[in-house]
Amino acid sequence: MRRLVASILLVAALAGGAAAHVWYLTHQTHVLSQQLEQAQQQVQKGNWDVAYDMTQQAWEQWEGQMSYLHITLHHEDIDQVSTAFQEALAILEQQEQPGEYAAANARILYQLELLVEAELPSLKNIL
């Protein structure tokens, strides 16, 4: 009986940990996505410096989570998001091509969405 209870408690703890991870990742990516969408709006208004600051701030938040991310996610996925951030920042420094920034920003947003999707318990992720 003790083994059964211990097993149930262990499974419940693992499920709770997984749920907490998905919630935390969803929250963090949502915050970053909002910042990047606001930065995109600033570019459309011609406020390149404000957009750069907002994107830089989002990058710093992303970078601040690296230890957690490297423990919980695939390194390739993290690297793709980091590379896309650097690309977007480089475009913002030039302040010339709003279309290129929109594409780079959309790439970051999509990759953040994929990170969360990959962590959700679904048949697609299990198989």
N, C-alpha and C positions, 0 to 999 in steps of 0.2 A: 504494500500500500504506500509506503514511504517513497519508493522509487517512482510510482505512478504520479504522486503529488509533485515530487521533485521534477519529473519530466514535464509535467503540465506547466509548472512555474517557469521552467527554463524556456519552453516554447513561447509562453506568454511574454517573458522578458525580451526574447529575440524579436517577436512581432512588435512589441512596444518600441524597441530601439529602432527597428526598421521604419515604423510609422513616424517616429520623431525625426529621423533623418530625412524622410521625404517631406515632411512639413517644413523643416528648417531650410532645406534646399529650395523648396517652392517659394518660401518667404524671401530668401536672399535673392533668388533670380528675379522675382517680381519687383523688388526694390531696384535692382540694377536696370531692369527693363524700363521702369518708369523714368529713371534718370536719363537713359539713352533716348527715350522717346521725347523727353523735354529738350534734350540737346539737339535732336533732329529739328524740332520746332524752332529753336534758336537759329539754326543754320538757314532755315527757310526765311526767317526774318532778316538774315544778314548779320546776325550777332555771332560771328565766328569765335571771338574770344570767350564769350559766355559758354558757347557750345564746347569749346576746348576744355574749359574749366570743369564743366559738368561731366564730360567724358573722362577727364583725368581723375576726377573724384570717384567715378564709377570704377575705373581701373584700380585705383588704390584700395577700394573696398574689395574688389575681386582678389587682388594680390594679398590683402590681409587675411583672406580665408584659405590661402594656399595649403597650409598644413592640414587643415580639416579636409579640403578637397582631395589632396593627394592620398589621404588615408581611405577615403570613401568612394572615389570615382576613378575611372580609367584615365591614365595619364595622357593618352592621346587626345581625349575629349577636352581635358583641361588646357592642353597645349594649343588646340585649335581655337578655343575662346581667347586665350592670351594673345595669340598671333593676330586674330581679328581685331582685338583692342589696339594693338600696336599699329596696325594698318590704319585704323580709323583716326588715331591720334596723329599719325604722319600726314594724312590727308587734311586734317584740321589745321595743322601747322602751315600748310601751303595756302590755305584760304582761297582756293581757286575753283574747285570742282564740287558743287553741292551734290551733283548726281553720284559722283564717286563716293562721297561720304554717306549718302543715303544707302548705297549698296553695301558698303562696309558695315554700317550700323545695322542694316537688316540682317547681315550675316551673323553678327554678334547676337542679336535678338533670337534668331532661329536656333543658333547653337545653344543658347541658354534654355530655350524651350525643349530642345532635344535632350539636354542633361536631365531635366526633370522627368521627361517621358521615359527615359531609359531606366529610371529608378522606380517607376510605378509598378506595382504587381499586376501584370497582365499576361495573358497567354502568349502574346508575341515576345515578351521579355523572357518568359520561362523556356520557351522552345528555342 
